[in-house]
């Protein structure tokens, strides 16, 4: 089956071209993520991340594909754009600016204007976050009081902020190019590439700890077994659906009858996929990352102590953010009123439910239950690494949020590849063919 799929991909020129573009763009991202900003003492930075590899810095370093650990030109990554998208969505959902509501209803042209505003806002956030991060890293010192910045002058501050902001804009542009010319969601694939790049070293770390008797072999096997089980559960969660039956009334038009069929309205248990996890991680990581670079300050010490990965407050806040963004994303993507109106327009109804307002209320009721169950399941998986670290002394960020993102993005990309292959099977519908009496004939020769 796998060989047939690979052969079909190789025989589809358009799909092959798109996949090669994705691989090339991700390679460019990985190369750029390895370029450090000039004037940084890499040894001091390495000491900082080694000392806090199990904290928020270790998590953000994996999330950025190691760019933050090197303080590279892509250290900010795509987070400012994600934060800008969150804020724009909240503002639009709260109906604060009527102009945004009108723009959102204008169709494709309105969405282009809205995306342009989001990009400008992302640039503003990139400059702001870059300024805070640059200021924070100038206060980082290593062994013997050696500063992480060789020459913390105003020119260093200015060039570093501009470089970080430009890096964010580049990653944003690269993600849009992948979405347009490749396969899958570009932003998600970039985050996916950064996480996958760090997983082999994490696995080798477990093997090394077993070889040096720092970890029991049974514990290591238990960890890998748990990851395999959780991966299977994530696959089930991302593909599970609640199918609401929809019956279409039979209509008599002339001598022919139309309708009378039974269809289904599919609603995913985890409708938001990895979006809610990415949004929650982005929101909670920003203040903690700033505090991690400024640990000598009293407020930073209190914040890091209260919001440690193993603390109850961190787990509760992270879970609350995931639940919020699950509901937020569903409210932005699914409109029960439109679904109920479309059913009524085409003569469809849910058995036992009256069309119109009752149908809308029923769909909302089902959606709320599905969203709650899916969000709780995602929360349990997201905090899994914290239990591994607390009870099994695992010194790397394995599973949880990273696993959700990797599996979710992989499933979405595979689904889009299969859609391209399925569309290719309809070659007779392409130009050069003509349908005559129910059969297709090549009229180009």
C-alpha positions as MATLAB code, in Angstrom:
seq = 'XXXXXXXXXXXXXXXXXXXXXXXXXXXXXXXXXXXXXXXXXXXXXXXXXXXXXXXXXXXXXXXXXXXXXXXXXXXXXXXXXXXXXXXXXXXXXXXXXXXXXXXXXXXXXXXXXXXXXXXXXXXXXXXXXXXXXXXXXXXXXXXXXXXXXXXXXXXXXXXXXXXXXXXXXXXXXXXXXXXXXXXXXXXXXXXXXXXXXXXXXXXXXXXXXXXXXXXXXXXXXXXXXXXXXXXXXXXXXXXXXXXXXXXXXXXXXXXXXXXXXXXXXXXXXXXXXXXXXXXXXXXXXXXXXXXXXXXXXXXXXXXXXXXXXXXXXXXXXXXXXXXXXXXXXXXXXXXXXXXXXXXXXXXXXXXXXXXXXXXXXXXXXXXXXXXXXXXXXXXXXXXXXXXXXXXXXXXXXXXXXXXXXXXXXXXXXXXXXXXXXXXXXXXXXXXXXXXXXXXXXXXXX';
ca = [
       0.000    0.000    0.000;
       2.788    2.423    0.892;
       4.686    1.528   -2.289;
       1.581    2.185   -4.372;
       1.102    5.579   -2.714;
       4.706    6.590   -3.359;
       4.418    5.425   -6.969;
       1.215    7.426   -7.437;
       2.908   10.535   -6.003;
       5.894   10.114   -8.323;
       3.550    9.707  -11.298;
       1.653   12.917  -10.487;
       3.781   15.825  -11.791;
       1.764   18.567  -10.087;
       1.767   16.840   -6.689;
       5.452   15.940   -7.024;
       6.246   19.577   -7.762;
       4.282   20.741   -4.725;
       5.992   18.267   -2.384;
       9.446   19.223   -3.667;
       8.587   22.862   -3.027;
       7.576   22.012    0.564;
      10.839   20.124    1.198;
      12.867   22.947   -0.325;
      11.091   25.624    1.732;
      11.530   23.645    4.958;
      15.229   23.179    4.146;
      15.576   26.960    3.734;
      13.846   27.429    7.096;
      16.191   24.986    8.835;
      19.269   26.677    7.339;
      18.058   30.141    8.383;
      17.246   28.866   11.889;
      20.892   27.849   12.297;
      22.279   31.348   11.563;
      23.016   33.103   14.895;
      22.727   36.826   15.419;
      26.194   38.469   15.501;
      27.523   39.572   18.872;
      26.080   36.669   20.935;
      28.253   34.592   23.258;
      26.979   31.144   22.293;
      28.675   29.405   25.242;
      26.759   31.495   27.787;
      23.536   30.880   25.890;
      24.244   27.152   25.810;
      24.759   27.131   29.584;
      21.428   28.918   30.063;
      19.438   26.434   27.995;
      21.174   23.408   29.494;
      20.279   24.637   32.979;
      16.640   25.155   32.015;
      16.068   22.463   29.394;
      13.054   21.128   31.332;
      11.465   24.543   31.775;
       9.739   26.964   29.454;
      13.022   27.729   27.657;
      13.496   24.075   26.767;
       9.936   23.835   25.507;
      10.192   27.008   23.424;
      13.538   25.889   22.024;
      11.948   22.690   20.722;
       8.917   24.658   19.510;
      11.222   26.945   17.494;
      13.330   24.086   16.156;
      16.381   25.134   18.161;
      16.368   28.713   16.808;
      15.816   30.232   20.246;
      18.656   28.210   21.780;
      21.053   29.644   19.206;
      19.370   33.069   19.350;
      19.303   32.891   15.577;
      17.769   35.350   13.126;
      14.548   33.295   13.403;
      14.493   33.203   17.224;
      11.044   34.798   17.382;
       9.731   32.336   14.830;
       6.113   32.604   13.840;
       4.797   33.480   17.318;
       4.138   37.206   16.629;
       1.996   36.273   13.623;
       0.079   33.693   15.669;
      -0.492   36.235   18.444;
      -1.659   38.815   15.873;
      -4.095   36.276   14.409;
      -5.453   35.496   17.884;
      -5.986   39.164   18.735;
      -7.604   39.888   15.361;
      -9.947   36.947   15.821;
     -10.921   38.035   19.331;
     -11.525   41.621   18.194;
     -13.653   40.464   15.286;
     -15.552   37.992   17.458;
     -16.299   40.689   20.039;
     -17.570   43.032   17.261;
     -15.460   45.910   18.591;
     -14.814   47.409   15.150;
     -17.792   47.266   12.732;
     -15.413   47.904    9.820;
     -13.722   44.547   10.495;
     -17.096   42.789   10.494;
     -17.993   44.328    7.153;
     -14.575   43.473    5.774;
     -14.957   39.843    6.890;
     -18.267   39.564    5.010;
     -16.896   40.938    1.738;
     -15.620   37.547    0.611;
     -12.165   36.979   -0.832;
     -11.295   40.671   -1.202;
     -12.267   41.337    2.409;
     -10.163   38.423    3.631;
      -7.162   39.752    1.729;
      -7.552   43.141    3.426;
      -7.942   41.446    6.795;
      -4.803   39.359    6.211;
      -2.884   42.511    5.309;
      -3.941   44.156    8.578;
      -2.895   41.002   10.458;
       0.538   41.099    8.814;
       1.068   44.744    9.782;
      -0.032   43.992   13.344;
       2.318   40.970   13.383;
       5.210   43.250   12.388;
       4.356   45.580   15.279;
       4.270   42.636   17.715;
       7.541   41.298   16.298;
       9.264   44.620   16.979;
       7.755   44.750   20.480;
       8.623   41.153   21.388;
      12.038   41.462   19.755;
      12.780   44.548   21.865;
      11.817   42.775   25.082;
      13.786   39.651   24.190;
      16.880   41.650   23.165;
      16.759   43.693   26.358;
      16.362   40.510   28.377;
      19.298   38.702   26.770;
      21.621   41.626   27.507;
      21.046   40.879   31.208;
      21.908   37.161   30.918;
      25.251   36.167   32.413;
      27.091   32.858   32.547;
      29.770   31.329   34.735;
      32.104   34.000   36.073;
      29.678   36.815   35.246;
      30.370   36.617   31.496;
      27.624   38.408   29.573;
      25.661   36.649   26.810;
      26.178   39.751   24.640;
      29.711   40.664   23.621;
      28.999   44.381   23.219;
      25.545   45.414   24.508;
      25.466   48.793   22.765;
      22.539   50.700   21.276;
      23.585   49.629   17.777;
      23.463   45.964   18.852;
      19.995   46.519   20.298;
      18.714   48.222   17.131;
      20.156   45.730   14.643;
      19.039   42.742   16.707;
      15.446   43.976   16.984;
      15.281   44.690   13.253;
      16.813   41.298   12.464;
      14.346   39.420   14.691;
      11.395   41.302   13.180;
      12.662   40.614    9.659;
      13.071   36.942   10.559;
       9.445   36.750   11.673;
       8.269   38.375    8.448;
      10.374   35.923    6.450;
       8.922   32.903    8.270;
       5.406   34.285    7.790;
       6.036   34.790    4.060;
       7.585   31.328    3.754;
       4.571   29.753    5.454;
       2.181   31.504    3.069;
       4.230   30.303    0.094;
       4.076   26.714    1.359;
       0.306   26.965    1.774;
      -0.145   28.422   -1.706;
       2.387   26.419   -3.724;
       2.859   23.317   -1.606;
       0.724   20.835    0.328;
      -0.700   21.484    3.782;
      -0.756   24.496    6.065;
       2.582   26.307    5.793;
       2.665   27.715    9.334;
       1.838   24.345   10.880;
       4.428   22.576    8.710;
       7.154   25.001    9.809;
       6.341   24.326   13.480;
       6.159   20.605   12.639;
       9.636   20.702   11.062;
      11.112   22.415   14.122;
       9.680   19.813   16.498;
      10.611   16.781   14.390;
      14.172   18.079   14.105;
      14.553   17.814   17.885;
      12.869   14.434   18.428;
      15.831   12.217   17.326;
      18.127   13.877   19.880;
      15.432   13.418   22.543;
      15.191    9.698   21.768;
      18.988    9.352   21.824;
      19.011   11.074   25.219;
      16.790    8.323   26.639;
      19.015    5.628   25.113;
      22.096    7.314   26.585;
      20.509    7.498   30.050;
      19.689    3.787   29.882;
      23.241    2.914   28.836;
      24.710    4.908   31.732;
      22.215    3.354   34.212;
      20.659    6.749   34.933;
      17.304    5.307   33.858;
      15.918    1.835   34.248;
      15.294   -0.068   31.003;
      11.758   -0.915   32.104;
      10.997    2.786   32.644;
      12.349    3.641   29.176;
      10.210    0.932   27.567;
       7.225    2.156   29.563;
       7.777    5.705   28.282;
       8.040    4.641   24.641;
       5.008    2.397   25.056;
       3.010    5.253   26.555;
       4.026    7.511   23.666;
       2.891    4.859   21.162;
      -0.479    4.499   22.908;
      -0.965    8.267   23.124;
      -0.060    8.602   19.430;
      -2.772    6.080   18.549;
      -5.258    7.977   20.735;
      -4.323   11.279   19.060;
      -4.867    9.725   15.625;
      -8.270    8.493   16.773;
      -9.133   11.889   18.244;
      -8.136   13.778   15.078;
     -10.175   11.475   12.829;
     -13.203   10.775   15.071;
     -16.501   12.332   13.991;
     -20.061   12.589   15.217;
     -22.329   12.074   12.202;
     -25.708   13.740   12.570;
     -28.259   12.118   10.196;
     -29.975   14.533    7.797;
     -33.069   13.433    5.888;
     -34.043   15.232    2.687;
     -37.731   15.406    1.856;
     -38.899   13.898   -1.428;
     -39.992   16.504   -3.963;
     -42.055   15.911   -7.086;
     -41.031   18.010  -10.087;
     -42.963   17.058  -13.187;
     -42.832   13.313  -13.641;
     -39.649   12.899  -11.609;
     -39.044   12.635   -7.879;
     -36.064   14.273   -6.222;
     -34.661   13.960   -2.718;
     -35.640   11.341   -0.198;
     -32.036   10.415    0.563;
     -30.381   10.295    3.960;
     -27.096   12.145    4.420;
     -24.910   13.011    7.378;
     -23.548   16.206    8.904;
     -20.009   15.296   10.112;
     -18.738   17.138   13.209;
     -15.203   16.358   14.396;
     -14.593   15.772   18.077;
     -11.467   17.939   17.907;
     -12.564   20.472   15.311;
      -9.719   22.898   16.059;
      -7.013   20.253   15.531;
      -3.609   21.614   16.539;
      -4.670   25.265   16.265;
      -5.925   25.487   19.857;
      -2.712   23.929   21.206;
      -0.500   26.256   19.147;
      -2.497   29.307   20.228;
      -2.419   28.313   23.913;
       1.320   27.597   23.791;
       1.981   30.932   22.115;
       0.033   32.934   24.692;
       1.458   31.241   27.775;
       5.052   31.127   26.534;
       5.555   34.828   25.782;
       5.719   36.206   29.376;
       7.530   33.101   30.626;
      10.191   33.386   27.921;
      10.813   37.044   28.802;
      11.052   36.104   32.482;
      13.481   33.251   31.725;
      15.916   35.682   30.118;
      15.601   38.043   33.094;
      15.804   35.659   36.049;
      17.607   38.069   38.364;
      14.507   40.268   38.643;
      12.194   39.558   41.563;
       9.032   39.551   39.430;
      10.609   37.041   37.034;
      11.554   34.694   39.859;
       8.036   34.786   41.280;
       6.462   34.221   37.870;
       8.755   31.316   36.981;
       8.266   29.744   40.401;
       4.480   29.967   40.221;
       4.295   28.907   36.557;
       6.798   26.037   36.599;
       5.853   23.209   34.217;
       5.278   20.879   37.147;
       3.136   23.362   39.077;
      -0.605   23.046   39.376;
      -1.105   26.683   38.345;
       0.691   26.141   35.054;
      -1.316   23.025   34.227;
      -4.594   24.725   35.090;
      -3.809   27.865   33.072;
      -2.544   25.900   30.064;
      -5.622   23.649   30.149;
      -7.948   26.652   30.476;
      -6.319   28.312   27.453;
      -6.667   25.129   25.378;
     -10.362   24.817   26.277;
     -10.936   28.494   25.495;
      -9.268   28.314   22.091;
     -11.111   25.090   21.219;
     -14.433   26.874   21.740;
     -13.120   30.054   20.129;
     -11.960   28.278   16.963;
     -15.214   26.333   16.639;
     -17.278   29.505   17.001;
     -15.232   31.122   14.225;
     -15.396   28.210   11.771;
     -18.845   26.657   12.286;
     -22.062   28.655   12.268;
     -25.056   26.554   13.392;
     -27.470   29.204   12.062;
     -26.053   28.888    8.541;
     -26.139   25.102    8.728;
     -29.780   25.129    9.855;
     -30.762   27.666    7.166;
     -29.053   25.664    4.415;
     -30.794   22.473    5.522;
     -34.158   24.217    5.477;
     -33.436   25.760    2.080;
     -32.713   22.387    0.472;
     -35.514   20.542    2.236;
     -33.310   18.781    4.770;
     -34.099   18.089    8.405;
     -32.702   16.128   11.322;
     -35.082   13.281   12.240;
     -37.030   14.223   15.335;
     -35.939   17.889   15.194;
     -38.027   20.644   13.643;
     -36.315   22.786   10.958;
     -35.169   26.327   11.719;
     -34.396   27.464   15.272;
     -34.760   23.987   16.903;
     -32.245   22.565   14.408;
     -29.814   25.371   15.179;
     -30.160   24.780   18.943;
     -29.652   21.039   18.493;
     -26.454   21.527   16.436;
     -25.135   23.981   19.045;
     -25.894   21.476   21.807;
     -24.032   18.692   19.984;
     -21.099   20.985   19.140;
     -20.697   22.152   22.736;
     -20.601   18.578   24.024;
     -18.122   17.464   21.354;
     -15.905   20.508   21.911;
     -15.826   19.954   25.668;
     -14.910   16.272   25.352;
     -12.265   16.990   22.715;
     -10.782   19.884   24.699;
     -10.516   17.800   27.892;
      -8.780   15.013   25.977;
      -6.326   17.473   24.414;
      -5.590   18.973   27.844;
      -4.769   15.556   29.288;
      -2.323   14.841   26.473;
      -0.765   18.317   26.661;
       0.252   17.934   30.323;
       1.548   14.373   29.831;
       5.261   15.396   29.634;
       5.043   17.102   33.014;
       4.054   13.796   34.612;
       6.909   12.063   32.792;
       9.382   14.571   34.150;
       7.956   14.500   37.682;
       7.623   10.739   38.132;
      10.078    9.201   35.641;
      12.837   11.854   35.625;
      12.696   12.368   31.852;
      14.956   15.300   31.004;
      13.418   16.393   27.718;
      10.121   17.594   26.383;
       8.628   14.434   24.925;
       5.024   13.980   23.893;
       2.179   16.243   24.916;
       1.946   19.433   22.913;
       4.707   18.395   20.525;
       3.010   15.056   19.887;
      -0.356   16.680   19.233;
       1.170   19.083   16.725;
       3.247   16.434   14.948;
       0.385   13.939   14.602;
      -2.218   16.583   13.726;
      -0.092   18.227   11.035;
       0.958   14.863    9.623;
      -2.659   13.698    9.337;
      -3.739   16.959    7.710;
      -0.874   16.836    5.185;
      -1.507   13.176    4.346;
      -5.192   13.990    3.849;
      -4.337   16.756    1.392;
      -1.934   14.472   -0.499;
      -4.691   11.875   -0.809;
      -7.087   14.576   -2.025;
      -4.609   15.530   -4.773;
      -4.249   11.877   -5.773;
      -8.015   11.428   -5.814;
      -8.483   14.493   -8.001;
      -5.889   13.105  -10.421;
      -8.094   10.057  -11.026;
     -10.571   12.303  -12.836;
      -8.301   12.921  -15.823;
     -11.190   12.450  -18.332;
     -12.753   15.622  -16.961;
      -9.746   17.672  -18.012;
      -9.475   19.659  -21.183;
      -9.295   17.688  -24.425;
     -12.155   15.357  -23.475;
     -15.843   15.574  -24.221;
     -18.799   13.720  -22.825;
     -21.106   12.160  -25.463;
     -24.117   10.096  -24.368;
     -22.650    9.375  -20.954;
     -19.191    8.359  -22.217;
     -15.919   10.305  -22.414;
     -14.119   10.654  -25.733;
     -10.753   12.293  -26.506;
     -11.499   14.975  -29.095;
      -8.005   16.455  -29.121;
      -6.598   13.902  -31.513;
];
